[in-house]
């Protein structure tokens, strides 16, 4: 089975909470073959707990990336989700 990189879109409080949940869920990580967890974020998050690859616009997915949009506000969440799907 090929491993996957989990890309969390949003390194704010919600994204860091998701990171913590995933890191403390070895069964989830194993079941989904996650080998790496990273963030993408348009801001300048300080100490998010994982590498920040860059911005939403500059993100170029790898073949096996799994992207999770972790933004709490509905309008930015819709915008980022739509842009990432394109």
PyMOL Python script that loads the backbone (N, CA, C, O; Angstrom):
from pymol import cmd

cmd.read_pdbstr("""\
ATOM      1  N   UNK A   1       0.845  -1.182   0.000  1.00  0.00           N
ATOM      2  CA  UNK A   1       0.000   0.000   0.000  1.00  0.00           C
ATOM      3  C   UNK A   1       0.886   1.240   0.000  1.00  0.00           C
ATOM      4  O   UNK A   1       1.889   1.308   0.711  1.00  0.00           O
ATOM      5  N   UNK A   2       0.497   2.209  -0.806  1.00  0.00           N
ATOM      6  CA  UNK A   2       1.260   3.442  -0.913  1.00  0.00           C
ATOM      7  C   UNK A   2       0.944   4.365   0.269  1.00  0.00           C
ATOM      8  O   UNK A   2      -0.199   4.440   0.718  1.00  0.00           O
ATOM      9  N   UNK A   3       1.953   5.055   0.759  1.00  0.00           N
ATOM     10  CA  UNK A   3       1.738   5.972   1.881  1.00  0.00           C
ATOM     11  C   UNK A   3       1.174   7.287   1.368  1.00  0.00           C
ATOM     12  O   UNK A   3       1.294   7.627   0.191  1.00  0.00           O
ATOM     13  N   UNK A   4       0.555   8.015   2.292  1.00  0.00           N
ATOM     14  CA  UNK A   4      -0.078   9.280   1.956  1.00  0.00           C
ATOM     15  C   UNK A   4       0.464  10.392   2.841  1.00  0.00           C
ATOM     16  O   UNK A   4       0.875  10.168   3.980  1.00  0.00           O
ATOM     17  N   UNK A   5       0.451  11.584   2.289  1.00  0.00           N
ATOM     18  CA  UNK A   5       0.780  12.774   3.053  1.00  0.00           C
ATOM     19  C   UNK A   5      -0.548  13.473   3.365  1.00  0.00           C
ATOM     20  O   UNK A   5      -1.337  13.756   2.464  1.00  0.00           O
ATOM     21  N   UNK A   6      -0.781  13.743   4.638  1.00  0.00           N
ATOM     22  CA  UNK A   6      -1.967  14.488   5.044  1.00  0.00           C
ATOM     23  C   UNK A   6      -1.613  15.967   5.038  1.00  0.00           C
ATOM     24  O   UNK A   6      -0.718  16.401   5.764  1.00  0.00           O
ATOM     25  N   UNK A   7      -2.314  16.736   4.221  1.00  0.00           N
ATOM     26  CA  UNK A   7      -2.103  18.173   4.108  1.00  0.00           C
ATOM     27  C   UNK A   7      -3.284  18.860   4.781  1.00  0.00           C
ATOM     28  O   UNK A   7      -4.421  18.748   4.322  1.00  0.00           O
ATOM     29  N   UNK A   8      -3.012  19.565   5.865  1.00  0.00           N
ATOM     30  CA  UNK A   8      -4.053  20.285   6.589  1.00  0.00           C
ATOM     31  C   UNK A   8      -4.042  21.726   6.110  1.00  0.00           C
ATOM     32  O   UNK A   8      -3.053  22.438   6.286  1.00  0.00           O
ATOM     33  N   UNK A   9      -5.144  22.155   5.506  1.00  0.00           N
ATOM     34  CA  UNK A   9      -5.267  23.520   4.999  1.00  0.00           C
ATOM     35  C   UNK A   9      -5.772  24.402   6.134  1.00  0.00           C
ATOM     36  O   UNK A   9      -6.959  24.400   6.462  1.00  0.00           O
ATOM     37  N   UNK A  10      -4.862  25.145   6.718  1.00  0.00           N
ATOM     38  CA  UNK A  10      -5.180  26.015   7.838  1.00  0.00           C
ATOM     39  C   UNK A  10      -4.387  25.612   9.066  1.00  0.00           C
ATOM     40  O   UNK A  10      -4.624  24.554   9.649  1.00  0.00           O
ATOM     41  N   UNK A  11      -3.452  26.450   9.454  1.00  0.00           N
ATOM     42  CA  UNK A  11      -2.580  26.145  10.601  1.00  0.00           C
ATOM     43  C   UNK A  11      -2.967  26.942  11.838  1.00  0.00           C
ATOM     44  O   UNK A  11      -2.160  27.117  12.750  1.00  0.00           O
ATOM     45  N   UNK A  12      -4.206  27.424  11.864  1.00  0.00           N
ATOM     46  CA  UNK A  12      -4.696  28.139  13.042  1.00  0.00           C
ATOM     47  C   UNK A  12      -5.127  27.155  14.122  1.00  0.00           C
ATOM     48  O   UNK A  12      -4.715  25.995  14.125  1.00  0.00           O
ATOM     49  N   UNK A  13      -5.950  27.629  15.026  1.00  0.00           N
ATOM     50  CA  UNK A  13      -6.376  26.792  16.150  1.00  0.00           C
ATOM     51  C   UNK A  13      -7.061  25.509  15.733  1.00  0.00           C
ATOM     52  O   UNK A  13      -6.777  24.451  16.294  1.00  0.00           O
ATOM     53  N   UNK A  14      -7.965  25.577  14.752  1.00  0.00           N
ATOM     54  CA  UNK A  14      -8.686  24.381  14.319  1.00  0.00           C
ATOM     55  C   UNK A  14      -7.725  23.393  13.648  1.00  0.00           C
ATOM     56  O   UNK A  14      -7.793  22.190  13.902  1.00  0.00           O
ATOM     57  N   UNK A  15      -6.845  23.894  12.805  1.00  0.00           N
ATOM     58  CA  UNK A  15      -5.870  23.028  12.140  1.00  0.00           C
ATOM     59  C   UNK A  15      -4.933  22.356  13.131  1.00  0.00           C
ATOM     60  O   UNK A  15      -4.621  21.174  12.989  1.00  0.00           O
ATOM     61  N   UNK A  16      -4.482  23.107  14.137  1.00  0.00           N
ATOM     62  CA  UNK A  16      -3.596  22.523  15.160  1.00  0.00           C
ATOM     63  C   UNK A  16      -4.349  21.489  16.000  1.00  0.00           C
ATOM     64  O   UNK A  16      -3.763  20.500  16.438  1.00  0.00           O
ATOM     65  N   UNK A  17      -5.635  21.717  16.221  1.00  0.00           N
ATOM     66  CA  UNK A  17      -6.442  20.731  16.943  1.00  0.00           C
ATOM     67  C   UNK A  17      -6.552  19.438  16.142  1.00  0.00           C
ATOM     68  O   UNK A  17      -6.433  18.347  16.699  1.00  0.00           O
ATOM     69  N   UNK A  18      -6.779  19.560  14.842  1.00  0.00           N
ATOM     70  CA  UNK A  18      -6.840  18.384  13.966  1.00  0.00           C
ATOM     71  C   UNK A  18      -5.497  17.657  13.990  1.00  0.00           C
ATOM     72  O   UNK A  18      -5.459  16.431  14.088  1.00  0.00           O
ATOM     73  N   UNK A  19      -4.399  18.404  13.900  1.00  0.00           N
ATOM     74  CA  UNK A  19      -3.068  17.806  13.953  1.00  0.00           C
ATOM     75  C   UNK A  19      -2.904  16.977  15.224  1.00  0.00           C
ATOM     76  O   UNK A  19      -2.440  15.838  15.173  1.00  0.00           O
ATOM     77  N   UNK A  20      -3.282  17.545  16.350  1.00  0.00           N
ATOM     78  CA  UNK A  20      -3.169  16.832  17.619  1.00  0.00           C
ATOM     79  C   UNK A  20      -4.001  15.568  17.642  1.00  0.00           C
ATOM     80  O   UNK A  20      -3.556  14.540  18.152  1.00  0.00           O
ATOM     81  N   UNK A  21      -5.203  15.634  17.095  1.00  0.00           N
ATOM     82  CA  UNK A  21      -6.070  14.457  17.062  1.00  0.00           C
ATOM     83  C   UNK A  21      -5.461  13.353  16.199  1.00  0.00           C
ATOM     84  O   UNK A  21      -5.464  12.182  16.580  1.00  0.00           O
ATOM     85  N   UNK A  22      -4.943  13.735  15.045  1.00  0.00           N
ATOM     86  CA  UNK A  22      -4.343  12.743  14.147  1.00  0.00           C
ATOM     87  C   UNK A  22      -3.086  12.140  14.776  1.00  0.00           C
ATOM     88  O   UNK A  22      -2.880  10.928  14.719  1.00  0.00           O
ATOM     89  N   UNK A  23      -2.249  12.987  15.373  1.00  0.00           N
ATOM     90  CA  UNK A  23      -1.010  12.490  15.973  1.00  0.00           C
ATOM     91  C   UNK A  23      -1.267  11.539  17.137  1.00  0.00           C
ATOM     92  O   UNK A  23      -0.426  10.689  17.430  1.00  0.00           O
ATOM     93  N   UNK A  24      -2.396  11.662  17.796  1.00  0.00           N
ATOM     94  CA  UNK A  24      -2.697  10.783  18.928  1.00  0.00           C
ATOM     95  C   UNK A  24      -3.661   9.664  18.536  1.00  0.00           C
ATOM     96  O   UNK A  24      -4.263   9.022  19.397  1.00  0.00           O
ATOM     97  N   UNK A  25      -3.801   9.440  17.235  1.00  0.00           N
ATOM     98  CA  UNK A  25      -4.677   8.385  16.731  1.00  0.00           C
ATOM     99  C   UNK A  25      -3.892   7.435  15.832  1.00  0.00           C
ATOM    100  O   UNK A  25      -4.050   7.470  14.611  1.00  0.00           O
ATOM    101  N   UNK A  26      -3.046   6.587  16.419  1.00  0.00           N
ATOM    102  CA  UNK A  26      -2.216   5.714  15.585  1.00  0.00           C
ATOM    103  C   UNK A  26      -3.028   4.785  14.684  1.00  0.00           C
ATOM    104  O   UNK A  26      -2.568   4.431  13.598  1.00  0.00           O
ATOM    105  N   UNK A  27      -4.210   4.388  15.108  1.00  0.00           N
ATOM    106  CA  UNK A  27      -5.045   3.523  14.277  1.00  0.00           C
ATOM    107  C   UNK A  27      -5.483   4.261  13.009  1.00  0.00           C
ATOM    108  O   UNK A  27      -5.474   3.686  11.920  1.00  0.00           O
ATOM    109  N   UNK A  28      -5.871   5.548  13.152  1.00  0.00           N
ATOM    110  CA  UNK A  28      -6.242   6.366  11.992  1.00  0.00           C
ATOM    111  C   UNK A  28      -5.059   6.507  11.042  1.00  0.00           C
ATOM    112  O   UNK A  28      -5.204   6.339   9.831  1.00  0.00           O
ATOM    113  N   UNK A  29      -3.891   6.815  11.595  1.00  0.00           N
ATOM    114  CA  UNK A  29      -2.686   6.993  10.783  1.00  0.00           C
ATOM    115  C   UNK A  29      -2.355   5.705  10.034  1.00  0.00           C
ATOM    116  O   UNK A  29      -2.056   5.733   8.840  1.00  0.00           O
ATOM    117  N   UNK A  30      -2.409   4.581  10.739  1.00  0.00           N
ATOM    118  CA  UNK A  30      -2.105   3.295  10.111  1.00  0.00           C
ATOM    119  C   UNK A  30      -3.148   2.925   9.062  1.00  0.00           C
ATOM    120  O   UNK A  30      -2.797   2.531   7.949  1.00  0.00           O
ATOM    121  N   UNK A  31      -4.410   3.047   9.405  1.00  0.00           N
ATOM    122  CA  UNK A  31      -5.501   2.679   8.498  1.00  0.00           C
ATOM    123  C   UNK A  31      -5.450   3.481   7.202  1.00  0.00           C
ATOM    124  O   UNK A  31      -5.778   2.959   6.136  1.00  0.00           O
ATOM    125  N   UNK A  32      -5.042   4.747   7.288  1.00  0.00           N
ATOM    126  CA  UNK A  32      -4.986   5.616   6.119  1.00  0.00           C
ATOM    127  C   UNK A  32      -3.592   5.741   5.515  1.00  0.00           C
ATOM    128  O   UNK A  32      -3.378   6.540   4.603  1.00  0.00           O
ATOM    129  N   UNK A  33      -2.652   4.962   6.017  1.00  0.00           N
ATOM    130  CA  UNK A  33      -1.272   4.925   5.511  1.00  0.00           C
ATOM    131  C   UNK A  33      -0.628   6.307   5.459  1.00  0.00           C
ATOM    132  O   UNK A  33       0.047   6.647   4.488  1.00  0.00           O
ATOM    133  N   UNK A  34      -0.841   7.101   6.509  1.00  0.00           N
ATOM    134  CA  UNK A  34      -0.284   8.451   6.555  1.00  0.00           C
ATOM    135  C   UNK A  34       1.165   8.380   7.020  1.00  0.00           C
ATOM    136  O   UNK A  34       1.471   7.852   8.089  1.00  0.00           O
ATOM    137  N   UNK A  35       2.048   8.927   6.188  1.00  0.00           N
ATOM    138  CA  UNK A  35       3.475   8.907   6.510  1.00  0.00           C
ATOM    139  C   UNK A  35       3.985  10.281   6.934  1.00  0.00           C
ATOM    140  O   UNK A  35       5.047  10.393   7.547  1.00  0.00           O
ATOM    141  N   UNK A  36       3.227  11.323   6.607  1.00  0.00           N
ATOM    142  CA  UNK A  36       3.680  12.690   6.883  1.00  0.00           C
ATOM    143  C   UNK A  36       2.449  13.585   7.046  1.00  0.00           C
ATOM    144  O   UNK A  36       1.436  13.388   6.375  1.00  0.00           O
ATOM    145  N   UNK A  37       2.546  14.561   7.935  1.00  0.00           N
ATOM    146  CA  UNK A  37       1.481  15.537   8.135  1.00  0.00           C
ATOM    147  C   UNK A  37       2.094  16.923   7.995  1.00  0.00           C
ATOM    148  O   UNK A  37       3.081  17.242   8.658  1.00  0.00           O
ATOM    149  N   UNK A  38       1.505  17.748   7.128  1.00  0.00           N
ATOM    150  CA  UNK A  38       2.000  19.095   6.877  1.00  0.00           C
ATOM    151  C   UNK A  38       0.821  20.065   6.803  1.00  0.00           C
ATOM    152  O   UNK A  38      -0.333  19.649   6.708  1.00  0.00           O
ATOM    153  N   UNK A  39       1.126  21.352   6.848  1.00  0.00           N
ATOM    154  CA  UNK A  39       0.124  22.400   6.717  1.00  0.00           C
ATOM    155  C   UNK A  39       0.339  23.185   5.439  1.00  0.00           C
ATOM    156  O   UNK A  39       1.445  23.226   4.900  1.00  0.00           O
ATOM    157  N   UNK A  40      -0.740  23.817   4.953  1.00  0.00           N
ATOM    158  CA  UNK A  40      -0.648  24.933   4.030  1.00  0.00           C
ATOM    159  C   UNK A  40      -1.466  26.044   4.675  1.00  0.00           C
ATOM    160  O   UNK A  40      -2.497  25.778   5.291  1.00  0.00           O
ATOM    161  N   UNK A  41      -1.013  27.286   4.537  1.00  0.00           N
ATOM    162  CA  UNK A  41      -1.680  28.396   5.206  1.00  0.00           C
ATOM    163  C   UNK A  41      -1.246  29.704   4.550  1.00  0.00           C
ATOM    164  O   UNK A  41      -0.083  29.863   4.181  1.00  0.00           O
ATOM    165  N   UNK A  42      -2.173  30.628   4.409  1.00  0.00           N
ATOM    166  CA  UNK A  42      -1.848  31.924   3.817  1.00  0.00           C
ATOM    167  C   UNK A  42      -1.232  32.896   4.809  1.00  0.00           C
ATOM    168  O   UNK A  42      -0.666  33.913   4.407  1.00  0.00           O
ATOM    169  N   UNK A  43      -1.332  32.602   6.087  1.00  0.00           N
ATOM    170  CA  UNK A  43      -0.769  33.485   7.103  1.00  0.00           C
ATOM    171  C   UNK A  43       0.653  33.086   7.458  1.00  0.00           C
ATOM    172  O   UNK A  43       1.312  32.344   6.730  1.00  0.00           O
ATOM    173  N   UNK A  44       1.097  33.584   8.568  1.00  0.00           N
ATOM    174  CA  UNK A  44       2.419  33.250   9.084  1.00  0.00           C
ATOM    175  C   UNK A  44       2.249  32.611  10.464  1.00  0.00           C
ATOM    176  O   UNK A  44       2.543  33.235  11.484  1.00  0.00           O
ATOM    177  N   UNK A  45       1.776  31.376  10.487  1.00  0.00           N
ATOM    178  CA  UNK A  45       1.530  30.735  11.782  1.00  0.00           C
ATOM    179  C   UNK A  45       2.823  30.540  12.556  1.00  0.00           C
ATOM    180  O   UNK A  45       3.854  30.179  11.988  1.00  0.00           O
ATOM    181  N   UNK A  46       2.756  30.782  13.855  1.00  0.00           N
ATOM    182  CA  UNK A  46       3.935  30.564  14.677  1.00  0.00           C
ATOM    183  C   UNK A  46       3.788  29.235  15.404  1.00  0.00           C
ATOM    184  O   UNK A  46       2.800  28.994  16.098  1.00  0.00           O
ATOM    185  N   UNK A  47       4.772  28.394  15.236  1.00  0.00           N
ATOM    186  CA  UNK A  47       4.843  27.106  15.907  1.00  0.00           C
ATOM    187  C   UNK A  47       3.570  26.265  15.755  1.00  0.00           C
ATOM    188  O   UNK A  47       2.938  25.919  16.754  1.00  0.00           O
ATOM    189  N   UNK A  48       3.184  25.930  14.504  1.00  0.00           N
ATOM    190  CA  UNK A  48       1.962  25.152  14.324  1.00  0.00           C
ATOM    191  C   UNK A  48       2.089  23.676  14.697  1.00  0.00           C
ATOM    192  O   UNK A  48       1.076  22.990  14.840  1.00  0.00           O
ATOM    193  N   UNK A  49       3.304  23.180  14.856  1.00  0.00           N
ATOM    194  CA  UNK A  49       3.484  21.789  15.245  1.00  0.00           C
ATOM    195  C   UNK A  49       3.852  20.858  14.105  1.00  0.00           C
ATOM    196  O   UNK A  49       4.166  19.690  14.332  1.00  0.00           O
ATOM    197  N   UNK A  50       3.815  21.364  12.882  1.00  0.00           N
ATOM    198  CA  UNK A  50       4.223  20.593  11.700  1.00  0.00           C
ATOM    199  C   UNK A  50       4.709  21.586  10.647  1.00  0.00           C
ATOM    200  O   UNK A  50       4.445  22.784  10.746  1.00  0.00           O
ATOM    201  N   UNK A  51       5.400  21.095   9.666  1.00  0.00           N
ATOM    202  CA  UNK A  51       5.938  21.944   8.598  1.00  0.00           C
ATOM    203  C   UNK A  51       4.809  22.658   7.855  1.00  0.00           C
ATOM    204  O   UNK A  51       3.754  22.074   7.608  1.00  0.00           O
ATOM    205  N   UNK A  52       5.038  23.917   7.503  1.00  0.00           N
ATOM    206  CA  UNK A  52       4.109  24.672   6.663  1.00  0.00           C
ATOM    207  C   UNK A  52       4.726  24.719   5.268  1.00  0.00           C
ATOM    208  O   UNK A  52       5.775  25.330   5.062  1.00  0.00           O
ATOM    209  N   UNK A  53       4.064  24.066   4.314  1.00  0.00           N
ATOM    210  CA  UNK A  53       4.602  23.975   2.957  1.00  0.00           C
ATOM    211  C   UNK A  53       4.558  25.296   2.213  1.00  0.00           C
ATOM    212  O   UNK A  53       5.434  25.580   1.396  1.00  0.00           O
ATOM    213  N   UNK A  54       3.559  26.094   2.484  1.00  0.00           N
ATOM    214  CA  UNK A  54       3.393  27.362   1.778  1.00  0.00           C
ATOM    215  C   UNK A  54       1.943  27.787   1.844  1.00  0.00           C
ATOM    216  O   UNK A  54       1.211  27.419   2.763  1.00  0.00           O
ATOM    217  N   UNK A  55       1.537  28.569   0.853  1.00  0.00           N
ATOM    218  CA  UNK A  55       0.190  29.128   0.834  1.00  0.00           C
ATOM    219  C   UNK A  55      -0.772  28.207   0.089  1.00  0.00           C
ATOM    220  O   UNK A  55      -0.367  27.237  -0.553  1.00  0.00           O
ATOM    221  N   UNK A  56      -2.053  28.538   0.195  1.00  0.00           N
ATOM    222  CA  UNK A  56      -3.077  27.757  -0.504  1.00  0.00           C
ATOM    223  C   UNK A  56      -2.868  27.824  -2.014  1.00  0.00           C
ATOM    224  O   UNK A  56      -2.989  26.813  -2.706  1.00  0.00           O
ATOM    225  N   UNK A  57      -2.553  29.012  -2.521  1.00  0.00           N
ATOM    226  CA  UNK A  57      -2.395  29.207  -3.963  1.00  0.00           C
ATOM    227  C   UNK A  57      -1.155  28.497  -4.503  1.00  0.00           C
ATOM    228  O   UNK A  57      -1.168  27.983  -5.622  1.00  0.00           O
ATOM    229  N   UNK A  58      -0.093  28.469  -3.712  1.00  0.00           N
ATOM    230  CA  UNK A  58       1.165  27.874  -4.172  1.00  0.00           C
ATOM    231  C   UNK A  58       1.262  26.379  -3.910  1.00  0.00           C
ATOM    232  O   UNK A  58       2.298  25.771  -4.179  1.00  0.00           O
ATOM    233  N   UNK A  59       0.211  25.785  -3.397  1.00  0.00           N
ATOM    234  CA  UNK A  59       0.229  24.347  -3.094  1.00  0.00           C
ATOM    235  C   UNK A  59      -0.011  23.539  -4.368  1.00  0.00           C
ATOM    236  O   UNK A  59      -0.989  23.760  -5.082  1.00  0.00           O
ATOM    237  N   UNK A  60       0.879  22.617  -4.638  1.00  0.00           N
ATOM    238  CA  UNK A  60       0.731  21.698  -5.762  1.00  0.00           C
ATOM    239  C   UNK A  60       0.702  20.285  -5.187  1.00  0.00           C
ATOM    240  O   UNK A  60       1.718  19.792  -4.696  1.00  0.00           O
ATOM    241  N   UNK A  61      -0.458  19.633  -5.246  1.00  0.00           N
ATOM    242  CA  UNK A  61      -0.594  18.332  -4.603  1.00  0.00           C
ATOM    243  C   UNK A  61       0.243  17.242  -5.261  1.00  0.00           C
ATOM    244  O   UNK A  61       0.483  17.240  -6.468  1.00  0.00           O
ATOM    245  N   UNK A  62       0.670  16.326  -4.416  1.00  0.00           N
ATOM    246  CA  UNK A  62       1.293  15.099  -4.894  1.00  0.00           C
ATOM    247  C   UNK A  62       0.166  14.115  -5.197  1.00  0.00           C
ATOM    248  O   UNK A  62      -0.975  14.312  -4.779  1.00  0.00           O
ATOM    249  N   UNK A  63       0.493  13.086  -5.908  1.00  0.00           N
ATOM    250  CA  UNK A  63      -0.507  12.095  -6.317  1.00  0.00           C
ATOM    251  C   UNK A  63      -1.280  11.502  -5.144  1.00  0.00           C
ATOM    252  O   UNK A  63      -2.487  11.289  -5.257  1.00  0.00           O
ATOM    253  N   UNK A  64      -0.629  11.235  -4.042  1.00  0.00           N
ATOM    254  CA  UNK A  64      -1.286  10.564  -2.923  1.00  0.00           C
ATOM    255  C   UNK A  64      -1.580  11.472  -1.739  1.00  0.00           C
ATOM    256  O   UNK A  64      -1.755  10.987  -0.621  1.00  0.00           O
ATOM    257  N   UNK A  65      -1.638  12.779  -1.962  1.00  0.00           N
ATOM    258  CA  UNK A  65      -1.978  13.697  -0.878  1.00  0.00           C
ATOM    259  C   UNK A  65      -3.454  13.550  -0.488  1.00  0.00           C
ATOM    260  O   UNK A  65      -4.325  13.365  -1.338  1.00  0.00           O
ATOM    261  N   UNK A  66      -3.699  13.636   0.786  1.00  0.00           N
ATOM    262  CA  UNK A  66      -5.056  13.747   1.319  1.00  0.00           C
ATOM    263  C   UNK A  66      -5.135  15.129   1.940  1.00  0.00           C
ATOM    264  O   UNK A  66      -4.345  15.455   2.826  1.00  0.00           O
ATOM    265  N   UNK A  67      -6.080  15.949   1.488  1.00  0.00           N
ATOM    266  CA  UNK A  67      -6.191  17.330   1.966  1.00  0.00           C
ATOM    267  C   UNK A  67      -7.411  17.453   2.860  1.00  0.00           C
ATOM    268  O   UNK A  67      -8.504  17.003   2.518  1.00  0.00           O
ATOM    269  N   UNK A  68      -7.202  18.071   4.009  1.00  0.00           N
ATOM    270  CA  UNK A  68      -8.269  18.320   4.964  1.00  0.00           C
ATOM    271  C   UNK A  68      -8.320  19.819   5.208  1.00  0.00           C
ATOM    272  O   UNK A  68      -7.344  20.404   5.680  1.00  0.00           O
ATOM    273  N   UNK A  69      -9.450  20.449   4.891  1.00  0.00           N
ATOM    274  CA  UNK A  69      -9.595  21.890   5.083  1.00  0.00           C
ATOM    275  C   UNK A  69     -10.032  22.137   6.519  1.00  0.00           C
ATOM    276  O   UNK A  69     -11.124  21.738   6.922  1.00  0.00           O
ATOM    277  N   UNK A  70      -9.174  22.795   7.285  1.00  0.00           N
ATOM    278  CA  UNK A  70      -9.406  23.022   8.712  1.00  0.00           C
ATOM    279  C   UNK A  70      -9.533  24.516   8.994  1.00  0.00           C
ATOM    280  O   UNK A  70      -8.753  25.098   9.747  1.00  0.00           O
ATOM    281  N   UNK A  71     -10.540  25.114   8.367  1.00  0.00           N
ATOM    282  CA  UNK A  71     -10.838  26.526   8.587  1.00  0.00           C
ATOM    283  C   UNK A  71     -12.211  26.606   9.239  1.00  0.00           C
ATOM    284  O   UNK A  71     -13.146  25.935   8.804  1.00  0.00           O
ATOM    285  N   UNK A  72     -12.333  27.410  10.264  1.00  0.00           N
ATOM    286  CA  UNK A  72     -13.581  27.485  11.009  1.00  0.00           C
ATOM    287  C   UNK A  72     -14.632  28.386  10.388  1.00  0.00           C
ATOM    288  O   UNK A  72     -15.828  28.141  10.549  1.00  0.00           O
ATOM    289  N   UNK A  73     -14.215  29.410   9.693  1.00  0.00           N
ATOM    290  CA  UNK A  73     -15.160  30.369   9.106  1.00  0.00           C
ATOM    291  C   UNK A  73     -15.718  29.820   7.787  1.00  0.00           C
ATOM    292  O   UNK A  73     -14.943  29.409   6.923  1.00  0.00           O
ATOM    293  N   UNK A  74     -17.039  29.804   7.616  1.00  0.00           N
ATOM    294  CA  UNK A  74     -17.650  29.196   6.426  1.00  0.00           C
ATOM    295  C   UNK A  74     -17.219  29.790   5.080  1.00  0.00           C
ATOM    296  O   UNK A  74     -16.922  29.041   4.149  1.00  0.00           O
ATOM    297  N   UNK A  75     -17.181  31.122   4.964  1.00  0.00           N
ATOM    298  CA  UNK A  75     -16.855  31.725   3.665  1.00  0.00           C
ATOM    299  C   UNK A  75     -15.431  31.400   3.219  1.00  0.00           C
ATOM    300  O   UNK A  75     -15.251  30.945   2.089  1.00  0.00           O
ATOM    301  N   UNK A  76     -14.399  31.614   4.063  1.00  0.00           N
ATOM    302  CA  UNK A  76     -13.045  31.225   3.643  1.00  0.00           C
ATOM    303  C   UNK A  76     -12.929  29.718   3.383  1.00  0.00           C
ATOM    304  O   UNK A  76     -12.196  29.295   2.489  1.00  0.00           O
ATOM    305  N   UNK A  77     -13.649  28.917   4.162  1.00  0.00           N
ATOM    306  CA  UNK A  77     -13.606  27.462   3.965  1.00  0.00           C
ATOM    307  C   UNK A  77     -14.127  27.100   2.580  1.00  0.00           C
ATOM    308  O   UNK A  77     -13.528  26.280   1.885  1.00  0.00           O
ATOM    309  N   UNK A  78     -15.246  27.712   2.175  1.00  0.00           N
ATOM    310  CA  UNK A  78     -15.796  27.436   0.835  1.00  0.00           C
ATOM    311  C   UNK A  78     -14.824  27.882  -0.264  1.00  0.00           C
ATOM    312  O   UNK A  78     -14.604  27.171  -1.245  1.00  0.00           O
ATOM    313  N   UNK A  79     -14.254  29.065  -0.078  1.00  0.00           N
ATOM    314  CA  UNK A  79     -13.331  29.598  -1.086  1.00  0.00           C
ATOM    315  C   UNK A  79     -12.106  28.709  -1.232  1.00  0.00           C
ATOM    316  O   UNK A  79     -11.730  28.339  -2.344  1.00  0.00           O
ATOM    317  N   UNK A  80     -11.481  28.365  -0.107  1.00  0.00           N
ATOM    318  CA  UNK A  80     -10.266  27.523  -0.155  1.00  0.00           C
ATOM    319  C   UNK A  80     -10.612  26.143  -0.714  1.00  0.00           C
ATOM    320  O   UNK A  80      -9.867  25.608  -1.535  1.00  0.00           O
ATOM    321  N   UNK A  81     -11.718  25.569  -0.287  1.00  0.00           N
ATOM    322  CA  UNK A  81     -12.117  24.254  -0.790  1.00  0.00           C
ATOM    323  C   UNK A  81     -12.319  24.266  -2.293  1.00  0.00           C
ATOM    324  O   UNK A  81     -11.861  23.363  -2.994  1.00  0.00           O
ATOM    325  N   UNK A  82     -13.006  25.290  -2.792  1.00  0.00           N
ATOM    326  CA  UNK A  82     -13.243  25.401  -4.235  1.00  0.00           C
ATOM    327  C   UNK A  82     -11.936  25.568  -5.003  1.00  0.00           C
ATOM    328  O   UNK A  82     -11.741  24.939  -6.043  1.00  0.00           O
ATOM    329  N   UNK A  83     -11.041  26.414  -4.493  1.00  0.00           N
ATOM    330  CA  UNK A  83      -9.756  26.624  -5.162  1.00  0.00           C
ATOM    331  C   UNK A  83      -8.894  25.370  -5.155  1.00  0.00           C
ATOM    332  O   UNK A  83      -8.208  25.083  -6.137  1.00  0.00           O
ATOM    333  N   UNK A  84      -8.922  24.624  -4.060  1.00  0.00           N
ATOM    334  CA  UNK A  84      -8.117  23.399  -4.004  1.00  0.00           C
ATOM    335  C   UNK A  84      -8.669  22.319  -4.939  1.00  0.00           C
ATOM    336  O   UNK A  84      -7.907  21.516  -5.478  1.00  0.00           O
ATOM    337  N   UNK A  85      -9.982  22.300  -5.130  1.00  0.00           N
ATOM    338  CA  UNK A  85     -10.572  21.316  -6.047  1.00  0.00           C
ATOM    339  C   UNK A  85     -10.181  21.592  -7.488  1.00  0.00           C
ATOM    340  O   UNK A  85     -10.034  20.672  -8.293  1.00  0.00           O
ATOM    341  N   UNK A  86     -10.012  22.883  -7.806  1.00  0.00           N
ATOM    342  CA  UNK A  86      -9.610  23.245  -9.170  1.00  0.00           C
ATOM    343  C   UNK A  86      -8.182  22.800  -9.400  1.00  0.00           C
ATOM    344  O   UNK A  86      -7.639  23.005 -10.486  1.00  0.00           O
TER     345      UNK A  86
END
""", "prot")
cmd.dss("prot")
cmd.show_as("cartoon", "prot")
cmd.util.cbc("prot")
cmd.orient("prot")
